[in-house]
Amino acid sequence: LLVAQNTYLMNTTEFGPVPD
């Protein structure tokens, strides 16, 4: 994922923190 997308997912409780 792009940095912006990864950051969005990590800060979205619906998805929760995603691994790198």
CHARMM-style PDB file with segment names, atoms N, HN, CA, C and O in Angstrom:
ATOM      1  N   LEU     1       0.836  -1.199   0.000  1.00  0.00      PROA
ATOM      2  CA  LEU     1       0.000   0.000   0.000  1.00  0.00      PROA
ATOM      3  C   LEU     1       0.872   1.252   0.000  1.00  0.00      PROA
ATOM      4  O   LEU     1       2.030   1.231   0.418  1.00  0.00      PROA
ATOM      5  N   LEU     2       0.288   2.324  -0.474  1.00  0.00      PROA
ATOM      6  HN  LEU     2      -0.653   2.341  -0.813  1.00  0.00      PROA
ATOM      7  CA  LEU     2       0.990   3.598  -0.417  1.00  0.00      PROA
ATOM      8  C   LEU     2       1.033   4.077   1.026  1.00  0.00      PROA
ATOM      9  O   LEU     2       0.218   3.661   1.849  1.00  0.00      PROA
ATOM     10  N   VAL     3       1.975   4.945   1.328  1.00  0.00      PROA
ATOM     11  HN  VAL     3       2.638   5.283   0.660  1.00  0.00      PROA
ATOM     12  CA  VAL     3       2.131   5.437   2.700  1.00  0.00      PROA
ATOM     13  C   VAL     3       0.833   6.046   3.208  1.00  0.00      PROA
ATOM     14  O   VAL     3       0.426   5.781   4.340  1.00  0.00      PROA
ATOM     15  N   ALA     4       0.182   6.855   2.388  1.00  0.00      PROA
ATOM     16  HN  ALA     4       0.513   7.070   1.469  1.00  0.00      PROA
ATOM     17  CA  ALA     4      -1.065   7.508   2.795  1.00  0.00      PROA
ATOM     18  C   ALA     4      -2.142   6.472   3.090  1.00  0.00      PROA
ATOM     19  O   ALA     4      -2.862   6.585   4.082  1.00  0.00      PROA
ATOM     20  N   GLN     5      -2.253   5.456   2.222  1.00  0.00      PROA
ATOM     21  HN  GLN     5      -1.668   5.365   1.416  1.00  0.00      PROA
ATOM     22  CA  GLN     5      -3.256   4.417   2.411  1.00  0.00      PROA
ATOM     23  C   GLN     5      -2.945   3.593   3.658  1.00  0.00      PROA
ATOM     24  O   GLN     5      -3.844   3.276   4.436  1.00  0.00      PROA
ATOM     25  N   ASN     6      -1.683   3.251   3.843  1.00  0.00      PROA
ATOM     26  HN  ASN     6      -0.953   3.508   3.210  1.00  0.00      PROA
ATOM     27  CA  ASN     6      -1.288   2.449   4.996  1.00  0.00      PROA
ATOM     28  C   ASN     6      -1.568   3.199   6.293  1.00  0.00      PROA
ATOM     29  O   ASN     6      -2.076   2.627   7.258  1.00  0.00      PROA
ATOM     30  N   THR     7      -1.229   4.487   6.303  1.00  0.00      PROA
ATOM     31  HN  THR     7      -0.817   4.952   5.520  1.00  0.00      PROA
ATOM     32  CA  THR     7      -1.477   5.305   7.494  1.00  0.00      PROA
ATOM     33  C   THR     7      -2.962   5.396   7.769  1.00  0.00      PROA
ATOM     34  O   THR     7      -3.390   5.340   8.921  1.00  0.00      PROA
ATOM     35  N   TYR     8      -3.753   5.538   6.709  1.00  0.00      PROA
ATOM     36  HN  TYR     8      -3.405   5.583   5.773  1.00  0.00      PROA
ATOM     37  CA  TYR     8      -5.209   5.629   6.859  1.00  0.00      PROA
ATOM     38  C   TYR     8      -5.759   4.352   7.486  1.00  0.00      PROA
ATOM     39  O   TYR     8      -6.572   4.409   8.408  1.00  0.00      PROA
ATOM     40  N   LEU     9      -5.321   3.213   6.992  1.00  0.00      PROA
ATOM     41  HN  LEU     9      -4.660   3.167   6.243  1.00  0.00      PROA
ATOM     42  CA  LEU     9      -5.799   1.935   7.505  1.00  0.00      PROA
ATOM     43  C   LEU     9      -5.362   1.731   8.955  1.00  0.00      PROA
ATOM     44  O   LEU     9      -6.134   1.230   9.773  1.00  0.00      PROA
ATOM     45  N   MET    10      -4.135   2.115   9.269  1.00  0.00      PROA
ATOM     46  HN  MET    10      -3.508   2.521   8.604  1.00  0.00      PROA
ATOM     47  CA  MET    10      -3.616   1.928  10.625  1.00  0.00      PROA
ATOM     48  C   MET    10      -4.382   2.807  11.619  1.00  0.00      PROA
ATOM     49  O   MET    10      -4.483   2.475  12.800  1.00  0.00      PROA
ATOM     50  N   ASN    11      -4.920   3.930  11.130  1.00  0.00      PROA
ATOM     51  HN  ASN    11      -4.838   4.199  10.170  1.00  0.00      PROA
ATOM     52  CA  ASN    11      -5.636   4.838  12.019  1.00  0.00      PROA
ATOM     53  C   ASN    11      -7.146   4.674  11.913  1.00  0.00      PROA
ATOM     54  O   ASN    11      -7.910   5.454  12.480  1.00  0.00      PROA
ATOM     55  N   THR    12      -7.570   3.633  11.169  1.00  0.00      PROA
ATOM     56  HN  THR    12      -6.949   2.999  10.708  1.00  0.00      PROA
ATOM     57  CA  THR    12      -9.001   3.371  11.050  1.00  0.00      PROA
ATOM     58  C   THR    12      -9.343   2.171  11.929  1.00  0.00      PROA
ATOM     59  O   THR    12      -8.919   1.048  11.655  1.00  0.00      PROA
ATOM     60  N   THR    13     -10.105   2.417  12.972  1.00  0.00      PROA
ATOM     61  HN  THR    13     -10.450   3.329  13.194  1.00  0.00      PROA
ATOM     62  CA  THR    13     -10.429   1.358  13.933  1.00  0.00      PROA
ATOM     63  C   THR    13     -11.197   0.220  13.275  1.00  0.00      PROA
ATOM     64  O   THR    13     -11.163  -0.909  13.765  1.00  0.00      PROA
ATOM     65  N   GLU    14     -11.887   0.497  12.174  1.00  0.00      PROA
ATOM     66  HN  GLU    14     -11.913   1.414  11.775  1.00  0.00      PROA
ATOM     67  CA  GLU    14     -12.646  -0.550  11.489  1.00  0.00      PROA
ATOM     68  C   GLU    14     -11.697  -1.652  11.019  1.00  0.00      PROA
ATOM     69  O   GLU    14     -12.029  -2.836  11.075  1.00  0.00      PROA
ATOM     70  N   PHE    15     -10.515  -1.248  10.555  1.00  0.00      PROA
ATOM     71  HN  PHE    15     -10.246  -0.287  10.510  1.00  0.00      PROA
ATOM     72  CA  PHE    15      -9.540  -2.228  10.085  1.00  0.00      PROA
ATOM     73  C   PHE    15      -8.565  -2.591  11.197  1.00  0.00      PROA
ATOM     74  O   PHE    15      -8.027  -3.698  11.231  1.00  0.00      PROA
ATOM     75  N   GLY    16      -8.346  -1.656  12.097  1.00  0.00      PROA
ATOM     76  HN  GLY    16      -8.782  -0.757  12.070  1.00  0.00      PROA
ATOM     77  CA  GLY    16      -7.377  -1.871  13.149  1.00  0.00      PROA
ATOM     78  C   GLY    16      -5.980  -1.716  12.585  1.00  0.00      PROA
ATOM     79  O   GLY    16      -5.833  -1.542  11.375  1.00  0.00      PROA
ATOM     80  N   PRO    17      -4.944  -1.772  13.417  1.00  0.00      PROA
ATOM     81  CA  PRO    17      -3.564  -1.640  12.949  1.00  0.00      PROA
ATOM     82  C   PRO    17      -3.189  -2.771  12.003  1.00  0.00      PROA
ATOM     83  O   PRO    17      -3.359  -3.945  12.334  1.00  0.00      PROA
ATOM     84  N   VAL    18      -2.682  -2.422  10.829  1.00  0.00      PROA
ATOM     85  HN  VAL    18      -2.544  -1.469  10.560  1.00  0.00      PROA
ATOM     86  CA  VAL    18      -2.308  -3.435   9.847  1.00  0.00      PROA
ATOM     87  C   VAL    18      -0.794  -3.604   9.830  1.00  0.00      PROA
ATOM     88  O   VAL    18      -0.068  -2.624  10.001  1.00  0.00      PROA
ATOM     89  N   PRO    19      -0.300  -4.828   9.626  1.00  0.00      PROA
ATOM     90  CA  PRO    19       1.143  -5.089   9.577  1.00  0.00      PROA
ATOM     91  C   PRO    19       1.795  -4.406   8.383  1.00  0.00      PROA
ATOM     92  O   PRO    19       1.132  -4.107   7.390  1.00  0.00      PROA
ATOM     93  N   ASP    20       3.074  -4.165   8.483  1.00  0.00      PROA
ATOM     94  HN  ASP    20       3.613  -4.408   9.290  1.00  0.00      PROA
ATOM     95  CA  ASP    20       3.825  -3.512   7.406  1.00  0.00      PROA
ATOM     96  C   ASP    20       4.000  -4.495   6.259  1.00  0.00      PROA
ATOM     97  OT1 ASP    20       4.605  -4.156   5.242  1.00  0.00      PROA
TER      98      ASP     20
END
